[in-house]
Structure formats: structure tokens, C-alpha cells
Amino acid sequence: MIANDQELKVTLDRIAQFQAQLAHLRKVETNPANYHAAASGFIAEIDRMQLEVLRSPK
């Protein structure tokens, strides 16, 4: 659970880093099955962190 503004910032920064890694992976991985296998962990973690952000108190 995100408890304060600093934790929120860190989480948002991590989401951005993971999204950048996915964008890079999409450029370099030409085989769709390999992309899916490599990207699925990043996507799951992004989804988890975004849900945490949405549920965080103001």
C-alpha cells in the first residue's frame, strides 16, 4: 500500500521504467511469442503497481 507522496512518486517512476523497457523490447524482439514471454512479467507488474496507485489514499 502506498502510504505517502514519496512512495507514490517511486511507484510512478517504476511504472515509467517498466513501460520504457517494454517499448525497447517491442523494438528488438521480432518474434511475437518471444515478446509475449519476455513482456508478460513486466505487464503483470505494471498492472499490479497501477492498481496500487489507484487504491492509494489521497
Distance bins in CASP14 RR format, pairs under 12 A and 6 or more apart:
PFRMAT RR
TARGET T0000
AUTHOR 0000-0000-0000
RMODE 2
METHOD distances of the structure
MODEL  1
1 7 0 0 0 0 1 0 0 0 0 0 0
1 8 0 0 0 0 0 1 0 0 0 0 0
1 11 0 0 0 0 0 1 0 0 0 0 0
1 49 0 0 0 0 0 1 0 0 0 0 0
1 51 0 0 0 0 0 1 0 0 0 0 0
1 52 1 0 0 1 0 0 0 0 0 0 0
1 53 0 0 0 0 0 1 0 0 0 0 0
1 54 0 0 0 0 0 1 0 0 0 0 0
1 55 1 0 0 1 0 0 0 0 0 0 0
1 56 1 0 0 1 0 0 0 0 0 0 0
1 57 0 0 0 0 1 0 0 0 0 0 0
2 8 1 0 1 0 0 0 0 0 0 0 0
2 9 0 0 0 0 1 0 0 0 0 0 0
2 10 0 0 0 0 1 0 0 0 0 0 0
2 11 1 0 1 0 0 0 0 0 0 0 0
2 12 0 0 0 0 1 0 0 0 0 0 0
2 14 0 0 0 0 0 1 0 0 0 0 0
2 15 0 0 0 0 0 1 0 0 0 0 0
2 49 0 0 0 0 1 0 0 0 0 0 0
2 50 0 0 0 0 0 1 0 0 0 0 0
2 51 0 0 0 0 0 1 0 0 0 0 0
2 52 1 0 1 0 0 0 0 0 0 0 0
2 53 1 0 0 1 0 0 0 0 0 0 0
2 54 0 0 0 0 1 0 0 0 0 0 0
2 55 1 0 0 1 0 0 0 0 0 0 0
2 56 1 1 0 0 0 0 0 0 0 0 0
2 57 1 0 0 1 0 0 0 0 0 0 0
2 58 0 0 0 0 0 1 0 0 0 0 0
3 10 0 0 0 0 0 1 0 0 0 0 0
3 11 0 0 0 0 0 1 0 0 0 0 0
3 52 0 0 0 0 0 1 0 0 0 0 0
3 55 0 0 0 0 0 1 0 0 0 0 0
3 56 0 0 0 0 1 0 0 0 0 0 0
3 57 0 0 0 0 1 0 0 0 0 0 0
3 58 0 0 0 0 0 1 0 0 0 0 0
4 10 0 0 0 0 0 1 0 0 0 0 0
4 11 0 0 0 0 0 1 0 0 0 0 0
4 56 0 0 0 0 1 0 0 0 0 0 0
4 57 0 0 0 0 1 0 0 0 0 0 0
4 58 0 0 0 0 0 1 0 0 0 0 0
5 11 0 0 0 0 0 1 0 0 0 0 0
5 12 0 0 0 0 0 1 0 0 0 0 0
5 53 0 0 0 0 0 1 0 0 0 0 0
5 56 0 0 0 0 1 0 0 0 0 0 0
5 57 0 0 0 0 0 1 0 0 0 0 0
5 58 0 0 0 0 1 0 0 0 0 0 0
6 12 0 0 0 0 0 1 0 0 0 0 0
6 13 0 0 0 0 0 1 0 0 0 0 0
6 56 0 0 0 0 0 1 0 0 0 0 0
7 13 0 0 0 0 0 1 0 0 0 0 0
7 14 0 0 0 0 0 1 0 0 0 0 0
7 49 0 0 0 0 0 1 0 0 0 0 0
7 52 0 0 0 0 1 0 0 0 0 0 0
7 53 0 0 0 0 1 0 0 0 0 0 0
7 56 1 0 0 1 0 0 0 0 0 0 0
7 57 0 0 0 0 0 1 0 0 0 0 0
8 14 0 0 0 0 0 1 0 0 0 0 0
8 15 0 0 0 0 0 1 0 0 0 0 0
8 49 0 0 0 0 0 1 0 0 0 0 0
8 50 0 0 0 0 0 1 0 0 0 0 0
8 52 0 0 0 0 1 0 0 0 0 0 0
8 53 1 0 0 1 0 0 0 0 0 0 0
8 54 0 0 0 0 0 1 0 0 0 0 0
8 55 0 0 0 0 0 1 0 0 0 0 0
8 56 1 0 0 1 0 0 0 0 0 0 0
8 57 0 0 0 0 1 0 0 0 0 0 0
8 58 0 0 0 0 1 0 0 0 0 0 0
9 15 0 0 0 0 0 1 0 0 0 0 0
9 16 0 0 0 0 0 1 0 0 0 0 0
9 53 0 0 0 0 0 1 0 0 0 0 0
9 56 0 0 0 0 0 1 0 0 0 0 0
10 16 0 0 0 0 0 1 0 0 0 0 0
10 17 0 0 0 0 0 1 0 0 0 0 0
10 49 0 0 0 0 1 0 0 0 0 0 0
10 52 0 0 0 0 0 1 0 0 0 0 0
10 53 0 0 0 0 0 1 0 0 0 0 0
10 56 0 0 0 0 0 1 0 0 0 0 0
11 17 0 0 0 0 0 1 0 0 0 0 0
11 18 0 0 0 0 0 1 0 0 0 0 0
11 45 0 0 0 0 0 1 0 0 0 0 0
11 46 0 0 0 0 0 1 0 0 0 0 0
11 48 0 0 0 0 0 1 0 0 0 0 0
11 49 1 0 1 0 0 0 0 0 0 0 0
11 50 0 0 0 0 1 0 0 0 0 0 0
11 51 0 0 0 0 0 1 0 0 0 0 0
11 52 1 0 0 1 0 0 0 0 0 0 0
11 53 1 0 1 0 0 0 0 0 0 0 0
11 54 0 0 0 0 0 1 0 0 0 0 0
11 55 0 0 0 0 0 1 0 0 0 0 0
11 56 0 0 0 0 1 0 0 0 0 0 0
12 18 0 0 0 0 0 1 0 0 0 0 0
12 19 0 0 0 0 0 1 0 0 0 0 0
12 46 0 0 0 0 0 1 0 0 0 0 0
12 49 0 0 0 0 1 0 0 0 0 0 0
12 50 0 0 0 0 1 0 0 0 0 0 0
12 52 0 0 0 0 0 1 0 0 0 0 0
12 53 1 0 0 1 0 0 0 0 0 0 0
12 54 0 0 0 0 0 1 0 0 0 0 0
12 56 0 0 0 0 0 1 0 0 0 0 0
13 19 0 0 0 0 0 1 0 0 0 0 0
13 20 0 0 0 0 0 1 0 0 0 0 0
13 49 0 0 0 0 0 1 0 0 0 0 0
13 53 0 0 0 0 0 1 0 0 0 0 0
14 20 0 0 0 0 0 1 0 0 0 0 0
14 21 0 0 0 0 0 1 0 0 0 0 0
14 42 0 0 0 0 0 1 0 0 0 0 0
14 45 0 0 0 0 1 0 0 0 0 0 0
14 46 0 0 0 0 1 0 0 0 0 0 0
14 48 0 0 0 0 0 1 0 0 0 0 0
14 49 1 0 0 1 0 0 0 0 0 0 0
14 50 0 0 0 0 0 1 0 0 0 0 0
14 52 0 0 0 0 0 1 0 0 0 0 0
14 53 0 0 0 0 0 1 0 0 0 0 0
15 21 0 0 0 0 0 1 0 0 0 0 0
15 22 0 0 0 0 0 1 0 0 0 0 0
15 42 0 0 0 0 0 1 0 0 0 0 0
15 43 0 0 0 0 0 1 0 0 0 0 0
15 45 0 0 0 0 1 0 0 0 0 0 0
15 46 1 0 1 0 0 0 0 0 0 0 0
15 47 0 0 0 0 1 0 0 0 0 0 0
15 48 0 0 0 0 1 0 0 0 0 0 0
15 49 1 0 1 0 0 0 0 0 0 0 0
15 50 1 0 0 1 0 0 0 0 0 0 0
15 51 0 0 0 0 0 1 0 0 0 0 0
15 52 0 0 0 0 1 0 0 0 0 0 0
15 53 1 0 0 1 0 0 0 0 0 0 0
15 54 0 0 0 0 0 1 0 0 0 0 0
16 22 0 0 0 0 0 1 0 0 0 0 0
16 23 0 0 0 0 0 1 0 0 0 0 0
16 46 0 0 0 0 1 0 0 0 0 0 0
16 49 0 0 0 0 0 1 0 0 0 0 0
16 50 0 0 0 0 0 1 0 0 0 0 0
16 53 0 0 0 0 0 1 0 0 0 0 0
17 23 0 0 0 0 0 1 0 0 0 0 0
17 24 0 0 0 0 0 1 0 0 0 0 0
17 42 0 0 0 0 1 0 0 0 0 0 0
17 45 0 0 0 0 0 1 0 0 0 0 0
17 46 0 0 0 0 1 0 0 0 0 0 0
17 49 0 0 0 0 0 1 0 0 0 0 0
18 24 0 0 0 0 0 1 0 0 0 0 0
18 25 0 0 0 0 0 1 0 0 0 0 0
18 39 0 0 0 0 1 0 0 0 0 0 0
18 41 0 0 0 0 1 0 0 0 0 0 0
18 42 1 0 1 0 0 0 0 0 0 0 0
18 43 0 0 0 0 1 0 0 0 0 0 0
18 44 0 0 0 0 0 1 0 0 0 0 0
18 45 1 0 0 1 0 0 0 0 0 0 0
18 46 1 0 1 0 0 0 0 0 0 0 0
18 47 0 0 0 0 0 1 0 0 0 0 0
18 48 0 0 0 0 0 1 0 0 0 0 0
18 49 1 0 0 1 0 0 0 0 0 0 0
18 50 0 0 0 0 0 1 0 0 0 0 0
19 25 0 0 0 0 0 1 0 0 0 0 0
19 26 0 0 0 0 0 1 0 0 0 0 0
19 39 0 0 0 0 0 1 0 0 0 0 0
19 42 0 0 0 0 1 0 0 0 0 0 0
19 43 0 0 0 0 1 0 0 0 0 0 0
19 45 0 0 0 0 0 1 0 0 0 0 0
19 46 1 0 0 1 0 0 0 0 0 0 0
19 47 0 0 0 0 0 1 0 0 0 0 0
19 49 0 0 0 0 0 1 0 0 0 0 0
19 50 0 0 0 0 0 1 0 0 0 0 0
20 26 0 0 0 0 0 1 0 0 0 0 0
20 27 0 0 0 0 0 1 0 0 0 0 0
20 42 0 0 0 0 0 1 0 0 0 0 0
20 46 0 0 0 0 0 1 0 0 0 0 0
21 27 0 0 0 0 0 1 0 0 0 0 0
21 28 0 0 0 0 0 1 0 0 0 0 0
21 29 0 0 0 0 0 1 0 0 0 0 0
21 38 0 0 0 0 1 0 0 0 0 0 0
21 39 0 0 0 0 1 0 0 0 0 0 0
21 41 0 0 0 0 0 1 0 0 0 0 0
21 42 1 0 1 0 0 0 0 0 0 0 0
21 43 0 0 0 0 0 1 0 0 0 0 0
21 45 0 0 0 0 0 1 0 0 0 0 0
21 46 0 0 0 0 1 0 0 0 0 0 0
22 28 0 0 0 0 0 1 0 0 0 0 0
22 29 0 0 0 0 0 1 0 0 0 0 0
22 35 0 0 0 0 1 0 0 0 0 0 0
22 36 0 0 0 0 0 1 0 0 0 0 0
22 38 0 0 0 0 1 0 0 0 0 0 0
22 39 1 0 1 0 0 0 0 0 0 0 0
22 40 0 0 0 0 0 1 0 0 0 0 0
22 41 0 0 0 0 1 0 0 0 0 0 0
22 42 1 0 1 0 0 0 0 0 0 0 0
22 43 1 0 0 1 0 0 0 0 0 0 0
22 44 0 0 0 0 0 1 0 0 0 0 0
22 45 0 0 0 0 0 1 0 0 0 0 0
22 46 1 0 0 1 0 0 0 0 0 0 0
22 47 0 0 0 0 0 1 0 0 0 0 0
23 29 0 0 0 0 0 1 0 0 0 0 0
23 35 0 0 0 0 0 1 0 0 0 0 0
23 39 0 0 0 0 0 1 0 0 0 0 0
23 42 0 0 0 0 0 1 0 0 0 0 0
23 46 0 0 0 0 0 1 0 0 0 0 0
24 35 0 0 0 0 0 1 0 0 0 0 0
24 38 0 0 0 0 0 1 0 0 0 0 0
24 39 0 0 0 0 0 1 0 0 0 0 0
24 42 0 0 0 0 0 1 0 0 0 0 0
25 31 0 0 0 0 0 1 0 0 0 0 0
25 32 0 0 0 0 0 1 0 0 0 0 0
25 34 0 0 0 0 1 0 0 0 0 0 0
25 35 1 0 0 1 0 0 0 0 0 0 0
25 36 0 0 0 0 0 1 0 0 0 0 0
25 37 0 0 0 0 0 1 0 0 0 0 0
25 38 1 0 1 0 0 0 0 0 0 0 0
25 39 1 0 1 0 0 0 0 0 0 0 0
25 40 0 0 0 0 0 1 0 0 0 0 0
25 41 0 0 0 0 0 1 0 0 0 0 0
25 42 1 0 0 1 0 0 0 0 0 0 0
25 43 0 0 0 0 0 1 0 0 0 0 0
26 32 0 0 0 0 0 1 0 0 0 0 0
26 34 0 0 0 0 0 1 0 0 0 0 0
26 35 1 0 0 1 0 0 0 0 0 0 0
26 36 0 0 0 0 0 1 0 0 0 0 0
26 38 0 0 0 0 1 0 0 0 0 0 0
26 39 1 0 0 1 0 0 0 0 0 0 0
26 42 0 0 0 0 0 1 0 0 0 0 0
26 43 0 0 0 0 0 1 0 0 0 0 0
27 35 0 0 0 0 0 1 0 0 0 0 0
28 34 0 0 0 0 0 1 0 0 0 0 0
28 35 0 0 0 0 1 0 0 0 0 0 0
28 38 0 0 0 0 1 0 0 0 0 0 0
28 39 0 0 0 0 0 1 0 0 0 0 0
29 35 1 0 1 0 0 0 0 0 0 0 0
29 36 0 0 0 0 1 0 0 0 0 0 0
29 37 0 0 0 0 1 0 0 0 0 0 0
29 38 1 0 0 1 0 0 0 0 0 0 0
29 39 0 0 0 0 1 0 0 0 0 0 0
29 42 0 0 0 0 0 1 0 0 0 0 0
30 38 0 0 0 0 0 1 0 0 0 0 0
31 37 0 0 0 0 1 0 0 0 0 0 0
31 38 0 0 0 0 1 0 0 0 0 0 0
31 39 0 0 0 0 0 1 0 0 0 0 0
32 38 0 0 0 0 0 1 0 0 0 0 0
32 39 0 0 0 0 0 1 0 0 0 0 0
33 39 0 0 0 0 0 1 0 0 0 0 0
33 40 0 0 0 0 0 1 0 0 0 0 0
34 40 0 0 0 0 0 1 0 0 0 0 0
35 41 0 0 0 0 0 1 0 0 0 0 0
35 42 0 0 0 0 0 1 0 0 0 0 0
35 43 0 0 0 0 0 1 0 0 0 0 0
36 42 0 0 0 0 0 1 0 0 0 0 0
36 43 0 0 0 0 1 0 0 0 0 0 0
36 44 0 0 0 0 0 1 0 0 0 0 0
37 43 0 0 0 0 0 1 0 0 0 0 0
39 45 0 0 0 0 0 1 0 0 0 0 0
39 46 0 0 0 0 1 0 0 0 0 0 0
39 47 0 0 0 0 0 1 0 0 0 0 0
40 46 0 0 0 0 0 1 0 0 0 0 0
40 47 0 0 0 0 0 1 0 0 0 0 0
41 47 0 0 0 0 1 0 0 0 0 0 0
41 48 0 0 0 0 1 0 0 0 0 0 0
41 49 0 0 0 0 0 1 0 0 0 0 0
42 48 0 0 0 0 0 1 0 0 0 0 0
42 49 0 0 0 0 0 1 0 0 0 0 0
43 49 0 0 0 0 0 1 0 0 0 0 0
43 50 0 0 0 0 0 1 0 0 0 0 0
44 50 0 0 0 0 0 1 0 0 0 0 0
44 51 0 0 0 0 0 1 0 0 0 0 0
45 51 0 0 0 0 0 1 0 0 0 0 0
45 52 0 0 0 0 0 1 0 0 0 0 0
46 52 0 0 0 0 0 1 0 0 0 0 0
46 53 0 0 0 0 0 1 0 0 0 0 0
47 53 0 0 0 0 0 1 0 0 0 0 0
47 54 0 0 0 0 0 1 0 0 0 0 0
48 54 0 0 0 0 0 1 0 0 0 0 0
48 55 0 0 0 0 0 1 0 0 0 0 0
49 55 0 0 0 0 0 1 0 0 0 0 0
49 56 0 0 0 0 0 1 0 0 0 0 0
50 56 0 0 0 0 0 1 0 0 0 0 0
END
